């Protein structure tokens, strides 16, 4: 593959659509963020994406497109099966639509999976063959990288790490589960539990506020208890945490690690590292671009 094989990575979010045009070595040549249309119906989003693609690739140098959407895609990477918090997104044939509009081969994947692929390619995951990523935002997404490759399961929907049951009697979840991990550690849960934003709680903890420090300790304990189940199942080399809460990791990682140590047998956590993701809100477009490169070269 030469540097003529440029690709476009797209990260579709509820409030913004992020795009980047990349070389095969991961160099981002141009990036762009545009508002997500409101209401974010499939037709409106498609038109916004097509316009943004023309802006980020005015000379039509890209040869493929990767798209991350906020929900599971089918195993073939063609259909956005559900997009959480976007109206009317059920079994949307997004790859077909974009290919028809742009003429470029397109692959669709879950946005957290894209973030995991991005971290594996250019971020913290470069150091590990086996790691899991939890993206902590409005909800809690996840990605599983095994032997250097994204694991997406039988039908493409694996890796929903935030939807594991944490408390059988806990708050209802949009997934249909009850008391899922994301109901305790997402940014939405932090707001519900404290009435504050993570950044505000981080600033209070930095200033030594006892209540904020206590909250982060309890938060870290909950996160560690949830991660214990995942560590037992997957025994990864590392657990990476990304998203809005990671800026406060210094206040909750100690409690998270202490809980993992308390709950997980040493043989299942030997050498385990707890780390912050490195790519921030660019992870999604980086991973989507990598998946587009995969489509061009045929393997990752």
C-alpha positions as CSV (number, residue, x, y, z in Angstrom):
1,X,0.0,0.0,0.0
2,X,1.3,3.5,-0.9
3,X,0.4,6.8,0.5
4,X,-2.0,7.2,-2.4
5,X,-4.3,5.0,-0.4
6,X,-5.8,7.7,1.7
7,X,-8.9,6.9,3.8
8,X,-11.6,8.8,5.7
9,X,-12.6,8.0,9.2
10,X,-15.9,9.2,10.5
11,X,-17.2,9.2,14.1
12,X,-20.9,9.8,14.4
13,X,-22.1,11.2,17.7
14,X,-25.3,12.6,19.0
15,X,-24.1,16.2,18.9
16,X,-21.2,16.2,16.4
17,X,-19.8,14.3,13.4
18,X,-16.0,14.1,13.4
19,X,-14.1,13.3,10.2
20,X,-10.4,12.8,9.4
21,X,-8.5,12.0,6.2
22,X,-5.6,9.7,6.9
23,X,-2.5,8.2,5.3
24,X,-1.8,4.4,5.8
25,X,0.9,5.3,8.4
26,X,-1.8,7.0,10.6
27,X,-0.9,10.6,9.6
28,X,-4.0,12.8,9.7
29,X,-4.0,15.1,6.7
30,X,-7.1,17.0,7.4
31,X,-9.9,16.9,10.0
32,X,-13.3,18.4,10.4
33,X,-16.1,18.5,13.0
34,X,-19.6,19.4,12.0
35,X,-22.8,19.5,14.1
36,X,-25.0,16.4,13.9
37,X,-28.3,17.5,12.4
38,X,-31.2,17.7,14.8
39,X,-33.3,15.6,14.7
40,X,-30.5,13.2,13.7
41,X,-32.6,11.1,11.3
42,X,-30.7,8.7,9.0
43,X,-31.5,10.8,5.9
44,X,-30.4,14.1,7.5
45,X,-27.2,12.5,8.9
46,X,-26.3,10.9,5.5
47,X,-26.6,14.3,3.8
48,X,-24.5,16.0,6.4
49,X,-21.8,13.2,6.1
50,X,-21.7,13.5,2.3
51,X,-21.2,17.3,2.5
52,X,-18.5,16.9,5.2
53,X,-16.7,14.2,3.2
54,X,-16.5,16.6,0.3
55,X,-15.0,19.2,2.6
56,X,-12.4,16.9,4.2
57,X,-11.4,15.4,0.8
58,X,-11.9,18.2,-1.8
59,X,-9.6,16.5,-4.4
60,X,-11.3,13.1,-3.9
61,X,-8.0,11.3,-2.9
62,X,-9.6,8.9,-0.5
63,X,-10.2,5.3,-1.5
64,X,-12.3,4.1,1.3
65,X,-14.5,5.2,4.3
66,X,-14.9,3.9,7.8
67,X,-17.7,5.0,10.0
68,X,-18.3,4.5,13.8
69,X,-21.9,4.8,15.0
70,X,-23.2,4.8,18.5
71,X,-24.5,1.3,18.6
72,X,-23.9,-2.2,17.1
73,X,-23.3,-2.8,13.4
74,X,-23.8,-6.1,11.7
75,X,-20.9,-8.6,11.4
76,X,-20.3,-7.6,7.7
77,X,-19.9,-3.9,8.7
78,X,-22.7,-2.8,6.4
79,X,-25.7,-1.9,8.6
80,X,-26.1,0.3,11.7
81,X,-28.5,-2.0,13.6
82,X,-29.3,0.5,16.3
83,X,-27.8,3.9,17.1
84,X,-28.4,4.8,20.7
85,X,-30.0,8.2,21.2
86,X,-30.5,8.8,17.4
87,X,-34.1,8.8,16.2
88,X,-35.3,6.2,13.7
89,X,-31.9,4.4,13.5
90,X,-32.9,0.8,13.1
91,X,-31.2,-1.4,10.6
92,X,-29.9,1.5,8.6
93,X,-27.9,0.4,5.5
94,X,-25.4,3.1,6.0
95,X,-22.5,1.5,4.0
96,X,-24.7,1.0,1.0
97,X,-26.0,4.6,1.2
98,X,-22.5,6.2,1.5
99,X,-21.1,4.0,-1.3
100,X,-24.0,5.1,-3.6
101,X,-23.3,8.8,-2.8
102,X,-19.5,8.7,-2.8
103,X,-18.5,5.8,-4.9
104,X,-16.1,4.7,-2.1
105,X,-16.1,1.3,-0.4
106,X,-17.4,1.8,3.2
107,X,-17.3,-0.2,6.4
108,X,-19.5,0.5,9.5
109,X,-18.7,-0.4,13.1
110,X,-19.7,0.4,16.7
111,X,-18.0,3.6,17.8
112,X,-16.4,2.1,20.9
113,X,-15.0,-0.7,18.8
114,X,-13.5,2.0,16.5
115,X,-12.0,3.6,19.6
116,X,-10.5,0.3,20.6
117,X,-9.0,-0.2,17.1
118,X,-7.7,3.3,17.1
119,X,-6.0,2.8,20.5
120,X,-4.6,-0.5,19.3
121,X,-3.2,1.2,16.1
122,X,-1.8,4.5,17.3
123,X,-2.6,4.7,21.1
124,X,-2.1,3.0,24.4
125,X,-2.9,-0.4,22.9
126,X,0.3,-0.5,20.8
127,X,2.0,-1.9,23.9
128,X,-0.4,-4.9,24.2
129,X,-1.7,-7.8,22.2
130,X,-4.7,-8.4,24.5
131,X,-6.5,-5.5,26.1
132,X,-10.0,-4.1,26.7
133,X,-11.1,-0.5,26.4
134,X,-14.0,1.1,28.3
135,X,-15.2,4.4,27.0
136,X,-16.9,6.4,29.7
137,X,-19.2,9.0,28.4
138,X,-23.0,9.5,28.3
139,X,-23.0,5.7,28.5
140,X,-20.2,3.2,28.8
141,X,-19.0,1.5,25.6
142,X,-16.3,-1.1,25.2
143,X,-14.0,-2.8,22.8
144,X,-12.1,-6.1,23.1
145,X,-8.7,-6.5,21.4
146,X,-7.5,-10.2,21.4
147,X,-4.2,-11.2,19.8
148,X,-4.0,-7.7,18.2
149,X,-7.4,-8.0,16.5
150,X,-10.8,-6.6,17.3
151,X,-13.2,-9.2,18.7
152,X,-16.8,-8.5,17.7
153,X,-18.4,-11.8,18.3
154,X,-20.8,-14.0,16.4
155,X,-23.0,-11.3,14.9
156,X,-20.8,-8.3,15.3
157,X,-22.3,-7.0,18.6
158,X,-19.7,-8.2,21.1
159,X,-17.8,-5.8,23.4
160,X,-20.7,-4.0,25.1
161,X,-18.7,-4.0,28.3
162,X,-20.8,-1.3,30.0
163,X,-23.9,-3.4,29.7
164,X,-22.8,-6.3,32.0
165,X,-25.0,-6.6,35.0
166,X,-23.5,-4.8,38.0
167,X,-26.5,-4.8,40.4
168,X,-29.5,-7.0,39.5
169,X,-31.8,-4.6,41.4
170,X,-30.3,-1.4,40.0
171,X,-31.7,1.3,37.8
172,X,-33.2,0.4,34.4
173,X,-30.9,0.7,31.4
174,X,-31.8,1.7,27.8
175,X,-30.4,-1.6,26.7
176,X,-33.2,-3.4,28.5
177,X,-30.9,-4.6,31.2
178,X,-31.3,-3.5,34.8
179,X,-28.4,-2.3,37.0
180,X,-25.8,-2.4,34.2
181,X,-22.3,-1.1,34.9
182,X,-23.0,2.0,32.9
183,X,-25.8,2.9,35.4
184,X,-23.0,3.3,38.0
185,X,-19.9,4.7,36.2
186,X,-21.1,6.6,33.2
187,X,-21.0,10.4,33.1
188,X,-24.8,10.3,33.3
189,X,-24.5,8.2,36.4
190,X,-22.0,10.6,37.9
191,X,-24.4,13.5,37.4
192,X,-27.3,11.5,38.9
193,X,-25.2,10.5,41.9
194,X,-23.7,13.9,42.6
195,X,-25.5,16.6,40.6
196,X,-22.0,17.6,39.3
197,X,-19.9,17.1,36.2
198,X,-16.7,15.0,36.4
199,X,-14.5,18.0,35.8
200,X,-16.1,19.9,38.7
201,X,-15.7,16.9,41.0
202,X,-12.1,16.6,39.8
203,X,-11.4,20.2,40.6
204,X,-12.9,19.8,44.1
205,X,-10.8,16.6,44.6
206,X,-7.7,18.5,43.5
207,X,-8.5,21.1,46.2
208,X,-8.8,18.4,48.8
209,X,-12.6,18.5,49.2
210,X,-13.5,15.5,51.4
211,X,-16.9,14.8,49.8
212,X,-15.4,14.8,46.3
213,X,-12.5,12.5,47.3
214,X,-15.0,10.2,49.0
215,X,-17.1,10.1,45.8
216,X,-14.1,9.2,43.6
217,X,-13.1,6.5,46.0
218,X,-16.6,4.9,45.9
219,X,-16.7,5.4,42.1
220,X,-13.4,3.6,41.7
221,X,-14.6,0.8,43.9
222,X,-17.7,0.3,41.7
223,X,-15.6,0.4,38.5
224,X,-13.1,-2.1,39.9
225,X,-16.0,-4.5,40.9
226,X,-17.3,-4.3,37.3
227,X,-13.9,-4.8,35.8
228,X,-13.3,-7.8,38.0
229,X,-15.9,-9.8,36.0
230,X,-14.3,-8.7,32.7
231,X,-10.8,-9.6,33.9
232,X,-11.9,-13.1,35.0
233,X,-13.5,-13.7,31.6
234,X,-10.8,-12.2,29.3
235,X,-7.6,-12.0,31.4
236,X,-6.2,-9.1,29.4
237,X,-2.8,-7.6,29.6
238,X,-4.4,-4.2,30.2
239,X,-7.6,-2.4,30.9
240,X,-7.7,1.0,29.2
241,X,-10.2,3.7,30.4
242,X,-11.2,6.4,28.0
243,X,-13.8,9.1,27.9
244,X,-14.8,12.0,30.0
245,X,-14.0,10.6,33.4
246,X,-10.4,9.7,32.6
247,X,-9.1,13.2,33.4
248,X,-9.9,12.3,37.0
249,X,-8.2,8.9,37.0
250,X,-5.7,9.9,39.7
251,X,-8.6,10.1,42.1
252,X,-10.3,6.8,41.3
253,X,-7.6,4.5,39.9
254,X,-6.2,3.6,43.3
255,X,-9.6,2.4,44.5
256,X,-10.3,0.7,41.2
257,X,-7.0,-1.2,41.4
258,X,-7.5,-2.1,45.1
259,X,-11.0,-3.6,44.2
260,X,-9.5,-5.6,41.3
261,X,-6.9,-7.0,43.7
262,X,-9.5,-7.8,46.3
263,X,-11.8,-9.6,43.9
264,X,-9.5,-11.3,41.3
265,X,-7.2,-14.2,41.9
266,X,-3.6,-13.3,41.3
267,X,-3.3,-15.9,38.5
268,X,-6.1,-14.1,36.6
269,X,-4.5,-10.6,36.9
270,X,-0.8,-11.4,36.7
271,X,0.9,-8.5,35.0
272,X,-2.4,-6.7,34.5
273,X,-2.1,-2.9,33.9
274,X,-4.8,-0.3,34.4
275,X,-4.1,2.6,32.0
276,X,-5.8,5.7,30.5
277,X,-6.5,5.7,26.8
278,X,-4.2,8.1,24.8
279,X,-6.1,9.3,21.8
280,X,-9.0,11.2,23.5
281,X,-11.9,12.1,21.3
282,X,-9.8,11.4,18.2
283,X,-9.8,7.6,18.9
284,X,-13.1,7.1,17.0
285,X,-12.0,8.6,13.7
286,X,-8.5,7.0,13.9
287,X,-10.1,3.5,14.4
288,X,-12.7,4.1,11.7
289,X,-9.8,5.0,9.3
290,X,-8.0,1.9,10.3
291,X,-11.0,-0.2,9.6
292,X,-11.3,1.5,6.2
293,X,-7.6,0.6,5.5
294,X,-8.5,-3.0,6.5
295,X,-11.2,-3.0,3.8
296,X,-8.7,-1.8,1.2
297,X,-5.8,-4.2,2.1
298,X,-8.0,-7.1,3.0
299,X,-6.6,-7.8,6.4
300,X,-5.5,-6.0,9.5
